[in-house]
Amino acid sequence: MSDRIVNSLTLFSTVGSGLIAGIFFAFSVFVMTALVRLPPAQGIAAMQSINIVILNPLFGLVFGGTALACGVLAITSCFKWGEAGMMYLLVGSIFYLIGSFLVTIVFNVPLNDALAAVDPGSAQGADLWIRYNASWTAWNHVRTIASLAALVSFMMAFRQIG
C-alpha cells in the first residue's frame, strides 16, 4: 500500500477516533448525568430518541468509517512491521476496533435495543432504566478511554510516518 494512502488513512483514523472520543466523553460526563436526573419515563424517552437520531449517515461514516480504516491500517502495519510508526498504527487500530467498535456492538447496542423495547412509563421501564444507566455508562467509559488511546496512538504514528 502506498505511503500516501497509509498517511490518509492515518489522518482519517486520527480525526475519526478523536470525534468519537469526544462524543463518548460528552455522554459519560454530562449527557447521562442529565438524563438520570430526569424522571425515569422522561430519561428513557430522551435516550430512546437519541438512539434513533444517532443512526444517521454522518455518524455512520465517522464511527464505521474509522473502524474500516483501522482494519486496513492494522493489516498494513503487520505487513510493514519494522517501518516507522507501524507499532503505533497497530496499537491505535486495536484500541479503536476492540475498545470502541466491538464494545459498542457487544455491550452498548444490546442495552440500547432493550431500552427501545420498553414502555418509558412502565414499572419495567423504570427498573430497566436504573440497570441501563449503570451498565451503559460503565461501558461508555471504556469506549471513551479506548478512543482516546487510539487518538494518541494515531498521533504518535503520524509524527513518525507523516
Disulfide bonds with the S-S distance in Angstrom:
none
